[in-house]
C-alpha cells in the first residue's frame, strides 16, 4: 500500500525522468510533467519516465464487454 505522506515527500526528492525502487519492491517513475506513477516492471517505469508510454489508469477499471446471450432457438419435435 502506498501512503500519501510517502508521495508528498517524493515530489521534492526525485527529478523529472527519474526511476527508483520503493520499499514494497515497486518502481516509481516521475514524468516530464512532474506526475509520479508506480509500476511492477522497471522497463515500463523507465518508458513512462522517458515519455514513451501512458501511465496506468488510476482508479476503477473500465467495464468489460460481455458476450450477449440470446434466447434459445425454439425446436419443434413431431
Secondary structure, DSSP 8 states (H G I E B T S, - for coil): ---HHHHHHHHHHS-TT-EEE-TTS-EEEE-TTS-EEEESSHHHHHHHHHTSS-----SS------------------
